[in-house]
């Protein structure tokens, strides 16, 4: 380890490196890493937070899985394990460097559709395809994936003929959709759907809503029993597993609005709707999806986002993650439910703890100055998050502790998250002891959106549910020497009355009750808090203003620039890095103005 150069301002400017994003832009050598660190130092940065992704050896128990695309393989050939190469580069340039370990984030939620050439890249399956990327551990130990609560399904569900479809609007207002506007497309393998010429009957009625519908901000859209416009398609006999309904309208928006989860029901021979997962043109990655030439992404976590069925189904659009209302134009379904989350492991298995602990050990061996644990995850996105977390070790502990089966207990929504949360806290406690025995500093990321009681779908999008995140204990018991506060602002945008969602402003974020509570608890525990700021989500002037706001706030010990890939890229001649645009110079000038660099 090395000490950092003295600064005349105790306010810390740090930068996070999510290296898989950096190597999308070019090859990194040890010389390029050195230049990256030198430029960050000139920017005013005094600490680098480097996200660690496990061993680069794919055969290792502790292997990662994030450097297989673009310039990743060549970069690994040049520098070896990235964190081990980054530590001496940071120290040579007078910078601290912390390893960031994300225990649950060992893969993604995005899928390659069955039938596509890319689907063979993974063996971990979801309804409709295979997971796009994940650590080898999960392919070797699939039983450790977080499991769904059992559900009732009719026999032969996967091949059950669909005889009826109901399309439900969020209210009773009339719709312009007529039989001649509706189209049914199907696919056996969720790839390159084909239109079916089917002579169905259509009933347009107003009926009681079968369930409550809430949107992605958790705002009520339809109460159970409310009268809603209902289009019933009968006389069907659809045997393909994947069914898609669209219209021939080409407008940007339409009048048949609802969430994806609330918009459609499918029926076999019986009177009750069958279990299904839904899809729109939205997807975790590679969105919008084109059902004619590609495939859909089911159960992706966008099920509670509002969309219009009778909108253009071909128009390009901005990623739905930042929208309150989509111009989607498509609703699709597949029979059944996913039995596990895409790539998030359950903390109740000894082999999972061995994986996590091994990552901590390996990160510390690189000579980092500290270690930070970040608990959010890209691998748990789904449409019914409260249904997951029911792995057998958790259920067995539940039976022993409460004398009742969790699946039959009315208190399961309070009790099960506590059991899982205790295991997370135990891991953090053990990690803090290990880090301090090594003479290093321990950080824990705080996620005020996901860690709040009853977060909305947007707020919890990147974090697992059914876990009690006991952040108060982590702070008051001294498990953290520092904390990066990571307000979502990314999906946790406020709910506008109409149209386009907007990102929360800094004043709104800092006045949030959970943010205030976290800051006051951290202050009482003498834990410095560093504000995580997404460089790429706002214009430069707004970002500079927010940096200054955080500095003047007085409750923060620093700002973390997230992330370097939004500021720097390798030069084409391989001699170093260069700024992506004028943001780098603007932030450097602001750092000087704020007294963070000479």
TORNU-243611 format. One record per residue (C-alpha): residue in one letter; x, y, z. Coordinates in steps of 0.05 Angstrom, whole numbers, plus 5000, padded with zeros to 4 digits. Example, Ala and Ser with C-alpha at 12.3 -4.5 7.8 and 13.67 -1.06 7.14 Angstrom:
// residues 2
A524649105156
S527349795143
END
This chain:
// residues 598
X500050005000
X501950724992
X499651375023
X496251884980
X498952574969
X496453095018
X490753544996
X488854215022
X481554015019
X479053415059
X473253325010
X474852704970
X473952634896
X473951904875
X472451534811
X469450844799
X472350394745
X467449874718
X472749574674
X468349154627
X465449814603
X472450114592
X474749534549
X468749624503
X472350234477
X479349964466
X485249544489
X488449694556
X495749544569
X499649684633
X502050334601
X494950544585
X492850384656
X498450834681
X496051394637
X488851294662
X491151374734
X495451984718
X489652324684
X485052174742
X490152474789
X490353104747
X482753114750
X483153174825
X481552444840
X484952164902
X481651484906
X479650974853
X474050474867
X475449884821
X469849364812
X472748664819
X469848104777
X473447484800
X479047054771
X480347124697
X481646374693
X474946094671
X476645424703
X477545734772
X472145634824
X472546394834
X472246564759
X468647174734
X465147254668
X465347974645
X471148044596
X469147604538
X466948154489
X470248684446
X477248854472
X476748454536
X480547824516
X486348214486
X486548664547
X487048064593
X492647784550
X496448444560
X495248584634
X492747954667
X487648034723
X485448764718
X485148954791
X492148654804
X494749084747
X490949704769
X493549714841
X500849874826
X498750364771
X494450744822
X499850744874
X505150984825
X500651584814
X499451734887
X492351464888
X488751014937
X485050434905
X479250044935
X476549394908
X468949384899
X465948684907
X458748564886
X456747894916
X449947834882
X452048144816
X455247554781
X451247574717
X445847944680
X438347884670
X438247994595
X436947394550
X438747144481
X432346874448
X431846134435
X433146014361
X438246574355
X445446414343
X447446774408
X443146324452
X448645784452
X453246244491
X450046044557
X446945424586
X442945794640
X435845814616
X430046284623
X423246244591
X424646474520
X432246424519
X438846384555
X442146884602
X446947334563
X452647324613
X454147034682
X459846754723
X461746024710
X459945874783
X452545914767
X453045434709
X456744944755
X452145054814
X445245224785
X441844994849
X444445614884
X440246084841
X434946444881
X428546034873
X421346204863
X415646044911
X412045434882
X405745584841
X399945184815
X399845004742
X395144574701
X397943924673
X401743984608
X402044744614
X407744834564
X403644544507
X396644724531
X392645014472
X390645744482
X383245804467
X381846514493
X385747164505
X383147754544
X386148454534
X384748934591
X385349684590
X386850074653
X379950404653
X373150364620
X374250904566
X372850684494
X378350434449
X379450514374
X381749784368
X377149354326
X377748624303
X380848834237
X386349214274
X388748624316
X394348154295
X396647504327
X403847274317
X406846634346
X413346264352
X415545584376
X422345824400
X421546574411
X425146764348
X422547084284
X415147074299
X410246934243
X403447234235
X397646754242
X391446844199
X386146644249
X378646774246
X377146934319
X371247284349
X372047934387
X367748194444
X368548914468
X365648964539
X366549334604
X367948844661
X370548864733
X378048874738
X380448194763
X386048484804
X389249134828
X394249434779
X399949884801
X405050224756
X412550234760
X412250814810
X407750374853
X402050854839
X395050524835
X392550494764
X386550044771
X383049794834
X380449084837
X373249094814
X373849754776
X370249744709
X375449664653
X374949614577
X376048874559
X377248574491
X376147824489
X378947414432
X375446734427
X375546154379
X383046074384
X387245434382
X394345674392
X399445124406
X406045504398
X409045684466
X410146424449
X404246854430
X404347594412
X398648084401
X399548744365
X395649214320
X396349544252
X396550254280
X402750664266
X401651244315
X406951404367
X401851304422
X395050984428
X388950944474
X389350224499
X393950344559
X395849884616
X401849554647
X404348924612
X402448514673
X395448804675
X394048804601
X393348064583
X390447404606
X390846734570
X386046154578
X386345414561
X380144974568
X378545184639
X375045804666
X381246094699
X387146444667
X393446024662
X400246234692
X404246644642
X410147124636
X409647734593
X414048144546
X413848794509
X418949084461
X422949294522
X428848884547
X434548924596
X439549004540
X438749094465
X432049454464
X427249534430
X426348814410
X424048654339
X419448044340
X419747964265
X427247874260
X429147704332
X425547514396
X422347784459
X425047834530
X420047544580
X419647694655
X424748244647
X422648714704
X418749194659
X412048864671
X409449454712
X411449984662
X405550294626
X404950194551
X400050284494
X398049664455
X395550064395
X402050434380
X407250334326
X410749664336
X416649834292
X418950524314
X425550604349
X424950904419
X429351094476
X430550554528
X424150454568
X428150454633
X427751204634
X420451264613
X413951284651
X409751124589
X412350724530
X410150734458
X410749984456
X405549704409
X406348974430
X404148504486
X406747784486
X406247204534
X409146514545
X406245954587
X409245834656
X413646194706
X421146234715
X423345784772
X429446194790
X432246894782
X436746974721
X443546994754
X443147184828
X445646674879
X442346524946
X446446705007
X444246075045
X449045585010
X456045455037
X458845444966
X456146144953
X459446405016
X465846054995
X465446424928
X464247094960
X469647005013
X474546774961
X473347404921
X474647824983
X481147444996
X483547524924
X481848254922
X485748394986
X491848014960
X492548514903
X494749044954
X488649484952
X487950025005
X480849835021
X474849415002
X467649624988
X461649154986
X455949344938
X449648924945
X445549114884
X444948644825
X443848624750
X441947894755
X435347924792
X430848334747
X423948014739
X416548194740
X414647864807
X420447994854
X416647844918
X415747124895
X423246964899
X427646774957
X424646094974
X430745644971
X430545005013
X435945215063
X431945845078
X425445455083
X428744955131
X431345505175
X424445815174
X421245165198
X426345085254
X425645805277
X418145905273
X415345195274
X411345305211
X412245225136
X413945885104
X409445715046
X403545685093
X405146255139
X401446925134
X407547265165
X412447025112
X413147715081
X415947985147
X419747375171
X423247105109
X426747765092
X429447795163
X432547105158
X435947275093
X438047955118
X441447645179
X445647225133
X447747835093
X449648205157
X453647605180
X457547605115
X458848355121
X461148275193
X465947715174
X468448125115
X469648745157
X473748335206
X477848035150
X479048715117
X481349035182
X485848445201
X489248595135
X490149315156
X485349585103
X479150015104
X472049745097
X466550085057
X459249895047
X455050184991
X448450485013
X442450454965
X437150904994
X432050724940
X432549974947
X433849975022
X427550365038
X421150015063
X416749795005
X420850074946
X417350174880
X419149734820
X423550294793
X427150384859
X428449644870
X430049484797
X437449354808
X436749044877
X433948394904
X427548374944
X425547935003
X431948145039
X432048605099
X438049065086
X439749245158
X443849855141
X442750175210
X446249595244
X451849605193
X453250325211
X452050325286
X455849675297
X461949965263
X462149505203
X463950075156
X469750565156
X466250935099
X460250885053
X458651054981
X451451294977
X448451074911
X441651394903
X438451074842
X436051694805
X437051224747
X430450864751
X427851184815
X425251794779
X419252174805
X412452024775
X410452594728
X402952684715
X403852574641
X408752294590
X416252284595
X419352094661
X424852544688
X430752404731
X430452654803
X434153294816
X439553344868
X435353764916
X429753254914
X434652694925
X438053024984
X431453185018
X428952465012
X427252205083
X431351565074
X437351955049
X436852425108
X436151845157
X442251485127
X446452115131
X444652275203
X445851545224
X452551545189
X454452205221
X452751945290
X457151335276
X462751765249
X462351415181
X464151875122
X459351835063
X461251944990
X455852134940
X455751714877
X454452134815
X452751844747
X456852234697
X453151994635
X446052144659
X446252904655
X449153474617
X455953744639
X453354394671
X448354014713
X453553514735
X458354074756
X452854414794
X451153774831
X458453674850
X458554354882
X451854234916
X454553604949
X460953964970
X456954545002
X451854075034
X456553915091
X453953205103
X458452875051
X465852715053
X466452684978
X463752544908
X464951914868
X465152004793
X461351424762
X464551194718
X471251274682
X468450974618
X464051584612
X470152034615
X476151684583
X477651194526
X484050874500
X487651254445
X487650914377
X495350914377
X495450524443
X499651064477
X494751224532
X487651474544
X484152104520
X477752464542
X471352244509
X468852954504
X469353624540
X466653344606
X473553144630
X476453844623
X470254154653
X470453704714
X477953854722
X476554604720
X470954514771
X475554104816
X480554674816
X475055174831
X472754744889
X479754684916
X480353944903
X486553984860
X492054484847
END
